[in-house]
Amino acid sequence: MYVIEFPQTNGRAVVEINDEVAQKIRDAMVFKYEQYIMSIDFTDISSHIPYIYTMEKERIMNKKGYQYA
């Protein structure tokens, strides 16, 4: 992991990135999001998991070709 500190001008840090780097950043964010959704234990009936997470897990599994149970 890399930590980058940018100098700030007027309280804002502005960074320009090209489309290839931007796509890699988006891909990494989606990957981490999908990992999080897949790590949720949906079998624990005592937890109150919002239905949107169940729908998201189903979408991810369908996208990856898994059979959703």
C-alpha positions in Angstrom: 0.0 0.0 0.0 1.2 3.5 -0.8 0.4 6.6 1.0 0.7 9.8 -0.9 0.4 13.3 0.6 -0.3 16.1 -1.8 0.4 19.7 -1.1 -2.8 21.7 -0.7 -3.7 25.0 -2.3 -6.6 26.9 -0.8 -7.6 23.9 1.3 -8.0 21.6 -1.8 -5.7 18.9 -3.2 -6.1 18.6 -6.9 -4.6 15.6 -8.8 -5.0 15.0 -12.5 -4.8 11.3 -13.6 -5.1 9.8 -17.0 -8.0 7.5 -18.1 -5.9 4.3 -17.7 -5.0 5.1 -14.1 -8.6 6.2 -13.3 -9.9 2.9 -14.6 -7.5 1.0 -12.5 -8.6 2.9 -9.4 -12.3 2.2 -10.2 -11.5 -1.5 -10.7 -9.7 -1.7 -7.4 -12.6 0.0 -5.6 -15.1 -2.3 -7.1 -12.9 -5.3 -6.2 -12.7 -4.2 -2.6 -16.4 -3.5 -2.4 -17.2 -7.0 -3.9 -14.8 -8.6 -1.4 -16.6 -6.9 1.5 -20.1 -8.0 0.3 -18.9 -11.6 -0.2 -17.4 -11.6 3.3 -20.7 -10.8 5.0 -22.2 -13.8 6.8 -25.7 -14.0 5.5 -26.5 -17.2 7.5 -26.4 -15.4 10.8 -30.1 -14.8 11.4 -29.5 -12.7 14.5 -27.8 -10.0 12.4 -29.8 -7.3 10.7 -28.3 -7.3 7.3 -30.1 -4.8 5.0 -31.7 -6.5 2.0 -29.6 -4.4 -0.4 -26.6 -6.4 0.6 -28.4 -9.7 -0.2 -29.3 -8.3 -3.6 -25.7 -7.1 -4.2 -24.3 -10.5 -3.2 -26.7 -12.2 -5.7 -25.6 -9.7 -8.4 -21.9 -10.3 -7.8 -22.4 -14.1 -7.8 -24.4 -14.0 -11.0 -21.8 -11.8 -12.6 -19.0 -14.2 -11.7 -21.1 -17.2 -12.8 -21.8 -18.7 -9.3 -25.0 -20.4 -8.4 -26.6 -18.3 -5.7 -28.1 -20.3 -2.8 
